Amino acid sequence: MALIKADAGVPLQLQSCHTTLIGDYVFEGHIPADVIARFLDEKPNAKGLAVPGMPLGSPGMEAGDRIQPYEVIAFGPTEQSVFASYR
């Protein structure tokens, strides 16, 4: 999996457990579906999105009403920025 993530351009510090390729974009980790849909609609100048780690409350990591704050990071070859935030 490390080779697939590296080939897709996912920075090491943003890598997580799941990698999805949609068109020319890469999505890494437990990203909410509505955030992926917004990203695909907006087509920002980025390589993809990532949620590093496995934060509680993210899709697939539900734990009742407990939510660990996390950010969805948009990334490119040299830049990163917060695309969405959950608290």
N, C-alpha and C positions, 0 to 999 in steps of 0.2 A: 504494500500500500504506500510506503514511503516514496517509492519510485513514481507511482501514479500521481501522488500529490506534488512531487517536485516537477514532473513533466507538465502538470497543469498550471504550475506557477504559484502554488499556495506557499506563502512564506512559512518558514519553520515555526515561528512563534504563534502563527494562527492555525496551525494544523489541529485537527480533532479526529473524531472517529468515523465520520461519513464524508464521502466526496461524491458530488454529483456534477456532471457536465451537461449543460443545456446550451446548444449552439456553441458560441465562442466563449461562454462564461463558465466559471467554476463556482460551486457552492459547497462550503465546507462546514460541517458540524450541524448542530440543532437549530436551524434557522426557521422562524415562523413562515408558513406558506404565504401569508399576505405580504410579508416583506419581500419574498422572492418575486411575487407577482408585481409589486410596485417597482422593483428594480428592473424587471423585464419590460415593463411599460415605459419607464423613464429612460432606459438605455443610457445610463451614465457612462462617462469615460473611465471605466474601471474594468479590471480583469474578472472580479467576482466579489462574493460576500463570504464572511466567515464568522462563526461563533466559536472562539477557542474554548477548549475544555468541554465539560458537560454540565452546565449550570442547572440547578434545580429550578423547575418551573418552565424551562424551555421545552419545545415540542419533543415528546418522547421521554422527557425527564420529569414528568409531573410527579409531585409529592404532596397531594392534598392541596392546601392553600399556601404552602410555603413556596416562596420565590426568592431565588438568589439573584441579585441584580446582575445584569449582563448587557453587553453591547454587541450589535451586529456591525462588523467592520467591513467597509468597502475597501478593496485593495487593488493596487496595480503593481507594476514592476518596481516602482520606487516610492510610492505614496500610499498612505492609509488614512482613512477618516471614518468617523462614526456615522453609519447610515441609519441606525435605529437604536433605541435604548429602552431597556425594560427594568423597572424598579419595583 
